[in-house]
């Protein structure tokens, strides 16, 4: 297997990352903060590595095979995380490489788990870099979900290869460059609109831009330790809620809605299922809060909407310590850690389409039990689901649960208590960020977690973001055979 196309693509990726480092360097320079030098050095090292990889792969083949696709997907995220950690490592933060790498991979995978405290006192360039990592990572996740994962046939994503190719890419946007440009344009427009609304509603320009980047990316980094709770503003909470939901919808459906028919957005079976599920959770938990805590309905709805949406969409914002709402809330929020948004969006998690297909498979099994000689088929959006998609979804569900269980056990061996180990494993693999409990809950962070646990959690973030199978394939000896 040749690596020319892989090293070329990683070289271009690092060149984008190196150029992006100039932005926080300029922010620190404008604020007379000496930390701009850490970004300058990091940018030079990253661009040097990018140039070396591009030159080394010059003249190689430009057509990607399936094996190269798996290798590129994994190596791109790993390499980007290593170089993205350099500004944290060279800065005045005084952190070691494990913390720098944890912060970087958490940002790029849009997990949002952090080891940094006292965010209000950090150099502005570092805060911008954290937000940029999540914004860049979110865009990369959309591209991966629409282009790479359907191509690699991971976890049932081949279901969307036909939709994105036959219905969108080939007919509406015939060239890949057009597809990438349209995705980027929608992403940028959503980010700018979110930033403008945040600014109008009372955030400073700096806070508005940073939070817009991490909201649309459903990522969750904030410029304050108190996260969105710093602002104590219902309009800001509802703005965040709306844009977290928008970031959780499939971008290929956005493209179809923009270029063909806006009604396609609400007709999509995945979108409808996701929004109905979110609405049901809002209604149920709001009703419980009103009855159990006797608070005003709008206050209850606002708190429930922003915090549950943050967890469902794997964003990780918090406006309050929702674990203090009682055992019912803790159980509900723990279950929400597993879900995630739609395929082809910026979110992590199990994804709604897999849940819909799983429910359809269970319904088919029940019908066959009742009527053994009946003929029943699994459908998604009115169309039959092929056996390879059903098998992929079932395999992913098993690996998803098994990965979380194994990771939780390993975290327990690192000295973490049961709640922290289990919720940390789920949060990492689902790319949510905060867990539950006193240590890594919405009121805490990962700064006190042992280094060994941080490495394991970093692996969990990578596994979750790359849909697990992509990484496991590389561990097979069959993959490396000619």
NORCOR-V913381 format. One record per pair of residues at least 24 apart in sequence whose C-alpha atoms are under 10 Angstrom apart, sorted by the first residue. I is the first residue (numbers start at 1). J is the second residue. Records with the same first field share a line. If there is no record, write none. Layout:
# NORCOR-V913381
I: J + J
This chain:
# NORCOR-V913381
1: 65 + 67 + 68 + 479 + 480 + 481 + 482
2: 60 + 61 + 64 + 65 + 67 + 68
3: 57 + 60 + 61 + 64 + 68 + 71 + 72
4: 53 + 54 + 56 + 57 + 58 + 59 + 60 + 61 + 62 + 63 + 64 + 68
5: 54 + 57 + 58 + 59 + 60 + 61 + 62 + 63 + 64 + 65 + 68 + 69 + 72
6: 53 + 54 + 57 + 62 + 64 + 68 + 69 + 70 + 71 + 72 + 73 + 75 + 76
7: 50 + 52 + 53 + 54 + 55 + 56 + 57 + 58 + 60 + 72 + 75 + 76
8: 50 + 51 + 52 + 53 + 54 + 55 + 56 + 57 + 58 + 60 + 61 + 62 + 72
9: 50 + 53 + 54 + 57 + 62 + 72 + 76
10: 49 + 50 + 53 + 54 + 72 + 73 + 75 + 76 + 77 + 79 + 80
11: 46 + 47 + 48 + 49 + 50 + 51 + 52 + 53 + 54 + 55 + 56 + 57 + 76 + 79
12: 47 + 50 + 51 + 53 + 54
13: 46 + 47 + 50 + 76 + 77 + 79 + 80
14: 43 + 45 + 46 + 47 + 48 + 49 + 50 + 51 + 53 + 54 + 76 + 79 + 80 + 83 + 84
15: 43 + 44 + 46 + 47 + 48 + 49 + 50 + 51 + 53 + 54
16: 43 + 46 + 47 + 50 + 136
17: 42 + 43 + 46 + 47 + 50 + 80 + 83 + 84 + 132 + 133 + 136
18: 42 + 43 + 44 + 45 + 46 + 47 + 48 + 49 + 50 + 80 + 83 + 84
19: 43 + 44 + 46 + 47
20: 129 + 132 + 133 + 136
21: 46 + 84 + 87 + 125 + 128 + 129 + 132 + 133
22: 125 + 129
23: 125 + 128 + 129 + 132
24: 87 + 123 + 124 + 125 + 126 + 127 + 128 + 129 + 130 + 132
25: 87 + 124 + 125 + 126 + 128 + 129
26: 125
27: 123 + 124 + 125 + 126 + 127 + 128 + 129
28: 123 + 124 + 125 + 126 + 128
29: 124 + 125
30: 124 + 125
31: 123 + 124 + 125
33: 123 + 124 + 125
34: 91 + 92 + 123
35: 87 + 88 + 90 + 91 + 92 + 93 + 123 + 124 + 125 + 126
36: 87 + 91 + 123 + 124 + 125 + 126
37: 87 + 90 + 91
38: 86 + 87 + 88 + 89 + 90 + 91 + 92 + 125 + 126
39: 86 + 87 + 88 + 90 + 91 + 125 + 126 + 129
40: 87
41: 86 + 87 + 90
42: 83 + 84 + 85 + 86 + 87 + 88 + 89 + 90 + 91
43: 83 + 84 + 86 + 87
45: 83 + 86
46: 80 + 82 + 83 + 84 + 86
49: 83
65: 151 + 152
66: 148 + 151 + 152 + 153
67: 152 + 473 + 474 + 479 + 480
69: 148 + 149 + 151 + 152 + 470
70: 148 + 149 + 151 + 152 + 466 + 469 + 470 + 471 + 472 + 473 + 474 + 479
71: 470 + 471 + 473 + 474 + 479
72: 148
73: 144 + 148 + 149 + 152 + 466 + 470 + 471
74: 462 + 463 + 465 + 466 + 470 + 471 + 474
75: 471
77: 105 + 108 + 109 + 137 + 140 + 462 + 465 + 466
78: 105 + 108 + 459 + 462
79: 105
80: 104 + 105 + 108 + 133 + 137
81: 105 + 106 + 107 + 108 + 109 + 133 + 462
84: 108 + 129 + 130 + 133
87: 125 + 126 + 129
88: 126 + 129 + 130
91: 123 + 125 + 126
92: 122 + 123 + 126
93: 122 + 123 + 126
96: 451
98: 451 + 452 + 454 + 455 + 458
99: 446 + 447 + 451 + 454 + 455
101: 454 + 455 + 458
102: 446 + 451 + 454 + 455 + 456 + 457 + 458 + 459 + 461
103: 130 + 133 + 446 + 454 + 458
104: 129 + 130 + 133 + 134 + 458
105: 133 + 134 + 137 + 457 + 458 + 459 + 461 + 462
106: 130 + 133 + 134 + 137 + 219 + 221 + 428 + 431 + 432 + 433 + 457 + 458 + 461 + 462
107: 131 + 132 + 133 + 134 + 135 + 136 + 137 + 138 + 214 + 219 + 220 + 221 + 433
108: 132 + 133 + 134 + 135 + 136 + 137 + 138 + 139 + 140 + 141 + 219 + 461 + 462 + 465
109: 133 + 134 + 135 + 136 + 137 + 138 + 140 + 141 + 217 + 219 + 346 + 347 + 348 + 428 + 431 + 432 + 458 + 461 + 462 + 463 + 464 + 465 + 466
110: 134 + 135 + 136 + 137 + 138 + 141 + 214 + 217 + 218 + 219 + 220 + 221 + 314 + 315 + 316 + 346 + 347 + 348 + 431 + 432 + 433 + 461 + 465
111: 137 + 218 + 219 + 220 + 221 + 314 + 315 + 316 + 347 + 348 + 427 + 428 + 429 + 430 + 431 + 432 + 433 + 434 + 458 + 461 + 462 + 464 + 465
112: 214 + 218 + 219 + 220 + 221 + 222 + 314 + 315 + 316 + 317 + 427 + 428 + 431 + 432 + 433 + 434
113: 219 + 220 + 221 + 315 + 316 + 424 + 427 + 428 + 431 + 432 + 433 + 434 + 435 + 440 + 444 + 445 + 446 + 447 + 457 + 458 + 461
114: 220 + 221 + 433 + 434 + 440 + 444 + 445 + 446 + 447
115: 444 + 445 + 446 + 447 + 448 + 449 + 454
116: 225 + 445 + 446 + 447
117: 224 + 225 + 444 + 445 + 446 + 447
118: 223 + 224 + 225 + 226
119: 222 + 223 + 224 + 225 + 226 + 227
120: 222 + 223 + 224 + 225 + 226
121: 223 + 224
122: 223 + 224
124: 206 + 223
126: 223
127: 206 + 207 + 210 + 221 + 222 + 223 + 224
128: 206 + 207 + 209 + 210 + 211 + 213 + 222 + 223
129: 210
130: 210 + 213 + 214 + 221 + 222 + 223
131: 209 + 210 + 211 + 212 + 213 + 214 + 215 + 217 + 219 + 220 + 221 + 222 + 223
132: 209 + 210 + 213 + 214 + 217 + 221
133: 213 + 214 + 217 + 219 + 221
134: 210 + 213 + 214 + 215 + 216 + 217 + 218 + 219 + 220 + 221 + 346
135: 187 + 188 + 191 + 210 + 211 + 212 + 213 + 214 + 215 + 216 + 217 + 218 + 219 + 346
136: 213 + 214 + 217
137: 214 + 217 + 219 + 346
138: 187 + 213 + 214 + 215 + 216 + 217 + 218 + 219 + 247 + 345 + 346 + 347
139: 180 + 183 + 184 + 187 + 188 + 216 + 217 + 345 + 346
140: 184 + 217 + 346
141: 217 + 344 + 345 + 346 + 347 + 348 + 465 + 466
142: 180 + 183 + 184 + 187 + 217 + 247 + 250 + 251 + 252 + 343 + 344 + 345 + 346 + 347
143: 179 + 180 + 183 + 184 + 251 + 252 + 344 + 345 + 346
144: 344 + 345 + 346 + 465 + 466
145: 250 + 251 + 252 + 342 + 343 + 344 + 345 + 346 + 347 + 466 + 467
146: 179 + 183 + 250 + 251 + 252 + 343 + 344 + 345
147: 176 + 179 + 180 + 344
149: 343 + 344 + 466 + 467 + 470
150: 344
152: 469 + 470
153: 388 + 389 + 392 + 469 + 470
154: 389 + 392 + 393 + 395 + 396 + 466 + 467 + 468 + 469 + 470
155: 350 + 354 + 388 + 389 + 390 + 391 + 392 + 393 + 394 + 395 + 396 + 397 + 399 + 467 + 468 + 469 + 470
156: 353 + 354 + 357 + 385 + 386 + 387 + 388 + 389 + 390 + 391 + 392 + 393 + 394 + 395 + 396
157: 343 + 344 + 353 + 354 + 389 + 392 + 393 + 467
158: 386 + 388 + 389 + 392
159: 353 + 380 + 385 + 386 + 388 + 389 + 390
160: 252 + 343 + 344
163: 252 + 253
164: 252 + 253 + 255 + 256 + 344
165: 252
167: 252 + 256
168: 252 + 253 + 255 + 256 + 259 + 260
169: 252 + 255 + 256
172: 255 + 256 + 259 + 260
173: 255 + 256 + 259
179: 252 + 255
182: 251 + 252 + 254 + 255 + 258 + 259
183: 251 + 252 + 254 + 255
186: 251 + 254 + 255 + 258
187: 213 + 216 + 217 + 247 + 251
188: 213 + 216
190: 215 + 216 + 217 + 243 + 246 + 247
191: 215 + 216 + 217 + 243 + 247
192: 216
193: 243
194: 239 + 240 + 242 + 243
195: 239
197: 235 + 236 + 239 + 240
198: 235 + 236 + 237 + 239 + 240
199: 236
200: 236
201: 233 + 234 + 235 + 236 + 239
202: 231 + 233 + 235 + 236
203: 231 + 233 + 236
211: 240
212: 239 + 240 + 243 + 244
214: 240 + 244 + 315 + 316 + 317
215: 239 + 240 + 241 + 242 + 243 + 244 + 245 + 246 + 247 + 310 + 315 + 316 + 317
216: 240 + 242 + 243 + 244 + 245 + 246 + 247 + 248 + 315 + 346 + 347
217: 243 + 244 + 246 + 247 + 248 + 313 + 314 + 315 + 345 + 346 + 347
218: 243 + 244 + 245 + 246 + 247 + 248 + 309 + 310 + 311 + 312 + 313 + 314 + 315 + 316 + 317 + 341 + 345 + 346 + 347 + 348 + 431 + 432
219: 244 + 247 + 310 + 313 + 314 + 315 + 316 + 317 + 346 + 347 + 348 + 431 + 432 + 433
220: 244 + 310 + 311 + 314 + 315 + 316 + 317 + 318 + 432 + 433 + 434
221: 315 + 316 + 317 + 433
222: 316 + 317 + 318
225: 442 + 443 + 444 + 445
226: 317 + 318 + 319 + 320 + 321 + 442 + 443 + 444
227: 316 + 317 + 318 + 319 + 320 + 442 + 443
228: 306 + 307 + 317 + 318 + 319 + 320
229: 317 + 318 + 319 + 320 + 321
230: 318 + 319 + 320
231: 319
232: 319 + 320
233: 302 + 319
234: 298 + 299 + 302 + 303 + 306
235: 302
236: 306
237: 302 + 303 + 305 + 306 + 307 + 318 + 319
238: 302 + 303 + 305 + 306
239: 306
240: 305 + 306 + 309 + 310 + 317
241: 302 + 305 + 306 + 307 + 308 + 309 + 310 + 313
242: 305 + 306 + 309
244: 306 + 309 + 310 + 312 + 313 + 314 + 315 + 317 + 341 + 346 + 347
245: 274 + 275 + 278 + 309 + 310 + 312 + 313 + 315 + 341 + 342 + 345 + 347
246: 313 + 341 + 345 + 346
247: 313 + 315 + 341 + 342 + 344 + 345 + 346 + 347
248: 274 + 275 + 309 + 312 + 313 + 314 + 315 + 340 + 341 + 342 + 343 + 344 + 345 + 346 + 347 + 348 + 351
249: 274 + 275 + 313 + 341 + 342 + 343 + 344 + 345 + 346 + 347
250: 341 + 342 + 343 + 344 + 345 + 346 + 347
251: 342 + 343 + 344 + 345 + 346
252: 343 + 344 + 345
253: 344 + 345
267: 381
268: 381
269: 352 + 353 + 356 + 380 + 381 + 382
270: 341 + 342 + 343 + 351 + 352 + 353 + 354 + 355 + 356 + 380 + 381
271: 341 + 342 + 343 + 352 + 353
273: 342 + 352 + 353 + 355 + 356
274: 312 + 339 + 340 + 341 + 342 + 351 + 352 + 353 + 355 + 356
275: 341
277: 312 + 352
278: 305 + 308 + 309 + 312 + 313 + 341
279: 305 + 309
281: 305 + 308 + 309 + 312 + 332 + 336
282: 306 + 307 + 308 + 309
285: 328 + 329 + 332
288: 328 + 329
289: 325 + 326 + 328 + 329
292: 325 + 326
293: 325
304: 329
307: 333 + 442
308: 332 + 333 + 336 + 337
309: 336 + 340 + 341
310: 336 + 337 + 340 + 432
311: 335 + 336 + 337 + 338 + 339 + 340 + 349 + 427 + 430 + 431 + 432 + 433 + 434 + 435
312: 336 + 337 + 338 + 339 + 340 + 341 + 347 + 348 + 349 + 351 + 430 + 432
313: 337 + 338 + 339 + 340 + 341 + 342 + 345 + 346 + 347 + 348 + 349 + 351 + 430 + 431 + 432
314: 338 + 339 + 340 + 341 + 346 + 347 + 348 + 349 + 427 + 430 + 431 + 432 + 433 + 434
315: 340 + 346 + 347 + 348 + 431 + 432 + 433 + 434
316: 427 + 431 + 432 + 433 + 434 + 435 + 442
317: 432 + 433 + 434 + 442
318: 434 + 441 + 442 + 443
319: 442 + 443
320: 442 + 443
321: 436 + 437 + 438 + 441 + 442 + 443 + 444
322: 436 + 441 + 442 + 443
323: 435 + 436 + 437 + 438 + 441 + 442 + 443
324: 437
330: 436 + 437
331: 436
333: 435 + 436
334: 422 + 423 + 426 + 427 + 435 + 436
335: 423 + 426
336: 432
337: 423 + 426 + 427 + 428 + 429 + 430 + 431 + 432 + 433 + 434 + 435 + 436
338: 400 + 401 + 426 + 427 + 429 + 430 + 431 + 432
339: 430 + 432
340: 430 + 431 + 432
347: 430 + 431 + 432 + 465
348: 427 + 428 + 429 + 430 + 431 + 432 + 461 + 464 + 465 + 466 + 467
349: 400 + 426 + 427 + 428 + 429 + 430 + 431 + 432 + 464 + 465 + 467
350: 393 + 396 + 397 + 400 + 401 + 429 + 430 + 464 + 467
351: 430
353: 380 + 393
354: 389 + 390 + 392 + 393 + 394 + 396 + 397
355: 393 + 397
356: 380 + 381
357: 381 + 385 + 389 + 390 + 393 + 394
358: 390 + 393 + 394 + 397
360: 385 + 390
361: 385 + 390 + 394
392: 469
395: 469
396: 467 + 468 + 469
399: 467 + 468 + 469
400: 426 + 429 + 430 + 463 + 464 + 467 + 468 + 469
401: 426 + 429
403: 429 + 460 + 463 + 464 + 468
404: 428 + 429 + 430 + 460 + 464
407: 453 + 456 + 457 + 459 + 460
408: 453 + 456 + 457
410: 452 + 453 + 456 + 457
411: 449 + 450 + 452 + 453 + 454 + 455 + 456 + 457
412: 453
413: 452 + 453
414: 449 + 450 + 451 + 452 + 453 + 454 + 456
415: 449 + 450 + 452 + 453
416: 449 + 450 + 453
420: 449
421: 453 + 457
424: 453 + 457 + 460
425: 453 + 456 + 457 + 460 + 461
426: 457 + 460 + 461 + 464
427: 457 + 460 + 461 + 464
428: 456 + 457 + 458 + 459 + 460 + 461 + 462 + 463 + 464 + 465
429: 457 + 458 + 459 + 460 + 461 + 462 + 463 + 464 + 465 + 466 + 467 + 468
430: 460 + 461 + 462 + 463 + 464 + 465 + 467
431: 460 + 461 + 462 + 463 + 464 + 465
432: 461 + 464
433: 461
